[in-house]
Amino acid sequence: MADTLFRIATFNLENLDDDADEPPFEVRIATLRPQLERLEADILCLQEVDAQHPVKSEPRILRALTRLLEDTRYAGYHVTAGDAASPADRHNPVIVSRWPIRAARLLRHHLVPPARVRLATADPAAEGETEVGWDRPVLHAEIEMPDGRTLHVFDLHLRAPIAAPVPGQKAGAQIWKTAAGWAEGYYLASIKRAGQALETRMAVDRLFDADPDALILVAGDCNADLEQTAVRIIRAAPDFTGNAELANRVLEPLEQAIPEERRYTVLHGGTPVLLDHLLASPRLAERLRDVAIHNEDLTDEVDHADEPSPVSYHAPVVAGFSLQGARG
């Protein structure tokens, strides 16, 4: 029997919104559609999808995304932004699937409570502890595959390494009053990013508890490379845990199959960095047939940080898998 392949991709669309005047949304469509079509994906994991109000009194909808997907292979695919009655106004994770989505949920402090810290640099001095919650939820979808199995897909966008606000420590939007205040804000941002990663890891472990052979993919913009804390938490590789018996719970970074010189998804001031990932469970990783990062025409985010741009500063990552399973 001929091997049947399916493809999964992750792509940070960079503030997808049709309410913005600059750049015109038609220009964004003309830029992003060819990238989406080139992926030929059966499942898309998208980040930074904004939602819009059709009428002020009505719930927000994913109008910009619907417009982007019109007249593409993805028109008519199943779309979920989770179980909320209305998507968030900004930066929703969204999964677009060729196959039915049995269930979808948003995870934010369902498994990991907000961290509590006593701020050291707040002005005036903070009384008691401050709650540090995650900025965005993780989207978990259960997708019904053609072979009858369930594929669990986690779509996430972890906190960027940009200092979080500290009361009394900002002189302007981008100006900090003290180095120590900025440092504490950066520390708070790292707590948020690591906390999101921990909640993802715990949700993955629950799936492994129920089915050691579960097909799981964690995809998205982690704002961290393979060896930074957040991605290490999600991966839980045996050399991290020191326990070979946990090897069947590792999430394998599929982009490691790409030559190192091509292994990046963002250009930051001329430096290539790998921030976007596809991490697969052992039973899914053994189905892998190919993986690619479409970074040939990537724009440097630093060079264009102060001007509206139709492009995304992230390159999509796409992997092809065998539907039949591992090669014999």
SVG drawing of the C-alpha trace seen along z (x, -y; Angstrom):
<svg xmlns="http://www.w3.org/2000/svg" viewBox="-25 -59 50 63">
<polyline fill="none" stroke="black" stroke-width="0.4" points="0.0,0.0 1.3,-3.4 2.4,-5.6 0.0,-8.5 1.5,-11.6 0.0,-14.4 1.6,-17.7 1.5,-19.9 2.8,-23.5 3.3,-26.3 3.3,-29.9 3.2,-33.2 1.2,-35.5 2.4,-38.6 -0.7,-40.6 -3.2,-39.4 -5.9,-42.1 -8.1,-43.6 -8.9,-46.7 -5.5,-48.2 -5.0,-50.8 -1.2,-50.2 -0.4,-48.1 -3.6,-47.6 -5.1,-44.2 -5.2,-43.3 -1.4,-43.7 -1.1,-41.4 -3.3,-38.8 -1.1,-39.0 2.0,-38.5 0.8,-35.7 -1.4,-33.6 1.4,-32.3 3.3,-31.3 0.3,-29.4 -0.4,-27.7 3.3,-26.6 3.0,-24.7 0.3,-22.4 -0.6,-21.6 -3.4,-19.4 -3.2,-21.1 -2.1,-24.7 -1.1,-26.0 -1.2,-29.8 -0.3,-32.4 -1.1,-36.2 -4.5,-35.9 -6.5,-39.0 -10.3,-38.9 -12.8,-41.5 -16.3,-42.7 -18.8,-42.5 -21.0,-44.7 -19.9,-46.2 -22.5,-44.4 -21.7,-41.0 -18.9,-38.5 -15.6,-38.9 -15.0,-36.7 -11.9,-35.6 -12.9,-37.8 -9.4,-38.6 -8.4,-34.9 -11.5,-34.0 -10.6,-36.6 -7.0,-35.4 -8.1,-31.8 -10.7,-32.5 -9.8,-31.1 -7.1,-28.9 -6.8,-25.2 -7.8,-26.0 -11.2,-27.4 -13.7,-25.1 -11.2,-23.6 -12.3,-23.2 -11.1,-26.2 -10.8,-26.5 -9.6,-29.1 -10.6,-27.1 -13.7,-26.8 -14.2,-30.5 -17.4,-32.1 -15.5,-34.8 -11.8,-34.9 -9.5,-37.4 -9.1,-40.7 -5.4,-40.1 -2.9,-37.2 -5.2,-34.2 -3.7,-30.8 -5.8,-29.1 -5.7,-25.6 -7.0,-25.0 -7.6,-21.4 -8.5,-19.4 -10.0,-16.8 -12.7,-17.1 -11.7,-18.6 -13.4,-16.5 -12.7,-18.9 -10.7,-22.0 -9.9,-23.8 -7.8,-26.7 -5.4,-26.0 -4.4,-28.9 -3.9,-28.1 -5.9,-24.9 -2.9,-22.8 -0.5,-25.4 -1.6,-28.2 -0.3,-31.7 3.1,-32.3 3.2,-34.7 6.2,-36.9 7.1,-39.8 8.2,-42.6 11.6,-44.0 11.7,-47.2 8.1,-48.4 7.7,-52.1 6.0,-52.6 7.1,-49.4 4.7,-46.6 2.7,-45.2 2.3,-41.5 2.7,-39.3 1.8,-39.9 0.2,-37.3 2.1,-36.6 -0.3,-35.0 0.3,-33.9 -0.4,-36.4 -1.9,-33.9 -3.5,-30.5 -2.3,-27.3 -4.8,-25.8 -5.2,-22.0 -7.2,-20.4 -8.1,-16.7 -8.1,-16.0 -9.8,-12.9 -7.3,-11.4 -8.4,-9.4 -7.1,-6.2 -9.4,-6.7 -6.7,-7.7 -6.7,-11.0 -3.9,-13.5 -3.4,-15.9 -2.2,-19.3 -1.0,-22.0 -0.7,-25.5 1.2,-27.9 2.7,-31.4 4.9,-31.8 5.7,-35.2 8.4,-37.1 11.7,-38.0 10.5,-41.6 10.4,-42.9 6.9,-42.9 5.7,-46.0 6.7,-46.7 4.7,-49.4 6.5,-52.8 9.5,-51.6 8.5,-52.9 9.2,-56.4 7.6,-55.7 6.5,-52.8 10.0,-51.7 11.9,-53.6 12.8,-52.2 13.7,-54.4 16.3,-51.9 18.3,-49.0 17.1,-46.9 13.4,-47.7 14.0,-46.5 15.8,-43.4 12.9,-42.5 10.5,-43.0 12.6,-40.7 12.5,-38.2 8.7,-38.4 8.6,-37.7 10.7,-34.6 8.3,-33.3 5.4,-33.8 7.2,-32.0 8.3,-29.1 4.9,-28.8 3.2,-28.5 5.7,-25.8 5.2,-23.9 1.4,-23.9 1.9,-22.5 4.3,-19.8 1.8,-18.8 -1.0,-18.6 1.2,-16.4 2.0,-14.1 -1.7,-13.6 -2.1,-12.4 0.8,-10.0 -0.7,-8.7 -3.9,-7.8 -2.1,-6.4 1.7,-5.9 1.5,-5.7 -0.4,-8.9 0.2,-11.0 1.1,-14.5 2.4,-17.6 3.4,-20.8 3.7,-23.6 4.2,-27.3 6.3,-30.4 8.1,-29.5 10.2,-32.7 13.1,-30.4 15.6,-28.2 16.0,-24.5 18.4,-24.8 16.6,-27.6 14.5,-27.0 11.0,-27.0 11.7,-24.6 13.7,-22.3 10.6,-22.1 8.4,-21.1 10.9,-18.6 11.7,-16.8 14.5,-14.8 16.1,-11.9 19.4,-13.8 17.4,-16.6 15.5,-14.3 18.3,-11.8 15.8,-9.0 15.9,-6.7 12.5,-5.3 11.0,-8.6 12.3,-8.4 8.8,-7.4 7.6,-10.9 10.1,-13.0 8.9,-15.5 11.3,-15.4 12.2,-18.7 11.6,-17.9 13.6,-20.8 16.8,-19.1 16.6,-17.1 17.3,-20.3 20.9,-21.3 22.2,-23.7 22.9,-26.5 19.2,-26.5 17.8,-25.9 16.3,-29.4 12.9,-31.0 13.7,-34.6 16.4,-37.1 17.1,-39.5 19.7,-42.2 21.4,-39.9 21.5,-36.9 19.5,-33.8 17.5,-32.4 15.2,-29.4 12.0,-30.4 9.3,-28.4 9.1,-24.7 7.4,-21.4 7.8,-19.0 6.5,-15.4 5.8,-12.4 7.8,-9.3 4.9,-7.5 4.4,-10.6 8.1,-11.3 8.6,-7.9 6.1,-8.7 8.2,-11.8 9.2,-11.8 10.4,-15.4 10.7,-18.8 11.5,-22.2 11.7,-25.9 10.7,-28.3 13.2,-31.1 14.7,-31.9 13.0,-35.4 12.9,-36.2 12.9,-39.9 15.0,-41.0 12.7,-42.1 15.1,-44.7 15.6,-46.5 11.8,-47.1 10.7,-47.3 9.4,-50.9 7.4,-50.6 4.2,-48.7 5.0,-45.7 2.8,-43.2 5.3,-40.3 5.6,-38.1 9.0,-38.2 8.7,-34.5 9.3,-31.7 6.8,-28.8 8.0,-25.3 6.3,-22.3 6.7,-18.6 5.4,-15.6 4.3,-12.4 3.2,-9.0 -0.4,-8.2 0.4,-4.4 3.0,-4.8 6.7,-4.0 8.7,-2.4 9.3,1.2"/>
</svg>
